[in-house]
Amino acid sequence: MTEKHMRTIHSFVKREGRLTTGQQQAIDTQWAEFGVDYSAATLNLTDVFKREAHTVLEIGFGNGDSLFQMAQASPEKNFLGIEVHRPGVGRLLRLIENSDCSNLRVSNHDAIDVLQDQIADNSIDRLQLFFPDPWHKKKHNKRRIVQDKFLIEVARILKPAGTFHLATDWEHYAQHMLSTLNSSKLFNNLSKDNTYVPKPAERPTTKFEIRGQRLGHGVWDLLFQKA
C-alpha cells in the first residue's frame, strides 16, 4: 500500500482569475450530475458513470477543450477529469451543459489527494497528463508531478496493461519524464526506440499547443504501459 500524502509540496500554484457568470452558472446547475465531490472514500466508478466501461482519467485538463473533444469522440468510454482551477471546471461544465455529453465527470481538487483517496487499485484503463506545469527553474524541479512516488500511485490505479500518456512542450521536462519512466520497473515504454511516440490521434491539438508551435516550440508525447 502506498504511503498517504506522498508529498506536501504542490505541483501547481493557484493563479485563477474570476469565474465568469456563465462558468459559475454551469457549476451551480451541472455539478450535481457531472461533478465528483472529494472525500476520503473510494469511488465506485460504476456508480459514478452509471455503467461499466473503459475509463480514462486526466490530470489537469486546463480549460477542458481537449478532454471534452475526446469524450465526444468516444462515447463508449468513461472520462474523469481532475482540475484544481475553478474557471477551467466551470468552462468544461458549460461545454457539457450545451451538449449531449453524458460520459464525462469532473473533479475540482488536488489530483494527488483524489488518486490516493478516491481511486481504487486496478480501476483505470488510461491515465493522461498533458502539459503539466514544467517548473523549469532548477530550484523548482522538485515540484514537478512526475516523480518516482507519483509513478507508484499511477501504477496502483492502472489496470494490468493500462497505459499512461504524457505530453509536454518543454524539452527539458520531456527528458525528465522519459528518464524517470524509463528507469521505473513499473512501466514499459511503448515507443519503437524507447523514447517518444508520434502524437496519438486521440489527443486533440489544443489552442495552447498551436500557439506554441507558431513560436517554434516542440511537443513531446510519451506513452507507457503498466508492466
C-alpha positions in Angstrom: 0.0 0.0 0.0 1.3 3.4 -0.9 2.0 5.9 1.9 -0.7 8.5 2.3 0.2 12.1 1.5 3.2 11.1 -0.6 4.2 14.8 -0.8 3.3 18.1 0.8 4.9 20.2 -2.0 2.2 21.1 -4.5 2.9 20.7 -8.2 0.6 23.6 -9.0 0.0 27.2 -8.0 -3.5 28.6 -7.8 -3.4 31.6 -10.1 -7.1 31.5 -11.0 -9.0 34.6 -12.1 -12.6 35.2 -11.5 -15.3 32.9 -12.7 -17.4 34.3 -15.5 -21.1 34.4 -14.9 -21.6 31.5 -17.3 -18.9 29.4 -15.6 -20.4 29.9 -12.2 -23.9 29.2 -13.5 -22.6 25.9 -15.1 -21.1 24.9 -11.8 -24.3 25.7 -10.0 -26.5 23.8 -12.4 -24.4 20.9 -13.7 -22.2 19.9 -10.7 -24.9 17.7 -9.1 -24.9 15.5 -12.2 -21.4 15.7 -13.6 -19.3 16.8 -10.6 -17.4 14.4 -8.3 -17.0 15.7 -4.7 -13.8 15.0 -2.9 -13.9 12.7 0.1 -11.6 10.1 1.7 -13.9 7.4 0.4 -13.0 5.2 -2.6 -15.2 6.0 -5.6 -17.3 3.3 -7.2 -16.8 4.2 -10.8 -19.7 2.1 -12.0 -22.0 4.2 -9.7 -20.3 7.4 -10.8 -20.9 6.8 -14.5 -24.0 4.5 -14.1 -22.3 1.9 -16.3 -19.1 -0.1 -16.7 -16.8 1.0 -19.5 -13.2 1.6 -20.4 -12.2 4.5 -18.1 -9.8 7.4 -18.9 -8.6 9.7 -16.2 -7.0 13.0 -17.0 -5.0 15.1 -14.5 -5.1 18.8 -15.1 -7.4 19.3 -18.0 -7.0 23.1 -18.1 -9.9 24.8 -19.9 -11.4 21.4 -20.8 -11.5 21.8 -24.6 -9.4 18.7 -25.4 -11.0 16.5 -22.7 -14.4 17.4 -23.9 -13.4 16.6 -27.5 -12.1 13.2 -26.5 -15.3 12.4 -24.6 -17.4 13.5 -27.5 -15.4 11.4 -29.9 -15.5 8.2 -27.8 -19.0 8.0 -26.2 -18.3 4.3 -25.4 -15.7 5.3 -22.9 -15.9 7.0 -19.5 -13.8 10.1 -18.9 -12.9 11.6 -15.5 -11.1 14.9 -15.4 -9.3 16.4 -12.4 -8.6 20.2 -12.4 -7.8 22.4 -9.4 -8.7 25.7 -11.1 -12.4 26.5 -10.9 -12.6 28.6 -14.1 -11.5 25.6 -16.1 -14.0 23.4 -14.3 -16.7 25.9 -15.0 -15.8 26.2 -18.6 -15.9 22.4 -19.1 -19.2 22.1 -17.3 -20.6 24.8 -19.6 -19.4 22.8 -22.6 -21.2 19.7 -21.2 -24.3 21.8 -20.5 -24.6 22.8 -24.1 -24.1 19.3 -25.5 -25.5 15.8 -25.2 -22.3 14.6 -23.5 -23.0 12.1 -20.7 -19.8 10.2 -20.3 -17.7 12.9 -18.6 -17.3 13.6 -14.9 -15.3 16.4 -13.2 -13.3 16.7 -10.0 -12.2 20.1 -8.6 -9.5 19.1 -6.2 -5.8 18.3 -5.9 -5.1 15.3 -8.1 -2.8 13.7 -5.7 -5.4 13.6 -3.0 -8.0 12.3 -5.5 -5.7 9.5 -6.7 -4.6 8.4 -3.2 -8.0 8.6 -1.5 -10.7 8.0 -4.2 -9.3 5.9 -7.0 -9.3 2.2 -6.4 -6.5 -0.2 -7.3 -6.5 -1.5 -10.9 -9.5 0.6 -11.9 -8.3 3.0 -14.6 -7.6 1.9 -18.2 -5.7 5.1 -19.3 -4.2 8.0 -17.4 -3.5 11.2 -19.2 -1.2 14.0 -18.1 -1.0 16.7 -20.8 1.2 19.9 -20.5 1.7 19.9 -16.7 3.5 22.8 -15.1 7.2 22.2 -16.1 8.6 24.1 -13.1 11.5 25.0 -15.4 13.8 26.6 -12.8 16.1 24.1 -11.4 15.3 25.0 -7.8 11.7 24.2 -8.5 12.2 20.9 -10.2 11.1 19.1 -7.1 7.6 20.4 -7.6 7.2 18.5 -10.9 4.4 16.0 -10.6 6.3 13.2 -12.5 8.5 11.7 -9.7 9.1 8.2 -8.6 6.5 8.3 -5.8 3.9 9.6 -8.2 4.6 6.7 -10.6 3.9 4.2 -7.8 0.5 5.7 -7.4 -0.1 5.7 -11.2 0.8 2.0 -11.4 -1.5 1.2 -8.5 -4.6 2.7 -10.1 -4.0 1.5 -13.6 -5.4 -1.9 -14.7 -2.9 -4.6 -15.8 -1.5 -3.4 -19.2 -3.2 0.0 -18.6 -1.5 3.0 -20.4 0.0 6.3 -19.2 0.1 9.0 -21.8 2.1 12.2 -21.2 2.7 15.3 -23.3 4.8 18.4 -22.7 6.1 21.3 -24.8 9.2 21.8 -22.5 12.1 19.7 -23.8 13.9 19.5 -20.5 10.7 18.3 -18.8 10.2 15.8 -21.6 13.7 14.5 -20.9 13.0 14.3 -17.2 9.7 12.4 -17.8 11.5 10.0 -20.2 14.3 9.3 -17.8 12.1 8.8 -14.8 9.7 6.5 -16.5 12.4 4.5 -18.4 14.2 4.0 -15.0 11.0 2.6 -13.4 10.3 -1.1 -13.3 6.6 -0.4 -13.1 6.2 0.7 -16.8 7.3 -0.3 -20.3 7.9 2.3 -23.0 5.6 1.7 -26.0 7.8 3.7 -28.4 9.8 1.9 -31.1 13.1 3.3 -29.9 12.4 3.6 -26.1 12.0 7.4 -26.4 8.9 9.4 -27.6 5.9 8.5 -29.7 4.3 10.4 -32.6 1.3 12.4 -31.4 -1.5 9.8 -30.9 -4.6 10.6 -33.0 -6.9 10.6 -29.9 -5.1 13.6 -28.3 -6.6 16.7 -29.8 -4.4 19.6 -30.7 -5.1 22.5 -28.3 -5.1 26.2 -29.0 -2.2 26.4 -26.4 -0.3 23.8 -28.4 -0.9 25.6 -31.8 0.3 28.9 -30.3 3.4 27.2 -29.0 4.1 25.6 -32.4 3.9 29.1 -34.0 6.6 30.2 -31.6 8.8 27.3 -32.6 8.1 25.1 -29.5 8.3 21.4 -29.9 5.8 18.9 -28.3 6.8 15.6 -26.9 4.4 12.7 -26.4 5.3 9.7 -24.2 3.3 6.5 -24.0 4.0 3.9 -21.3 2.2 0.7 -20.3 1.9 -0.8 -16.8 4.4 -3.6 -16.6 
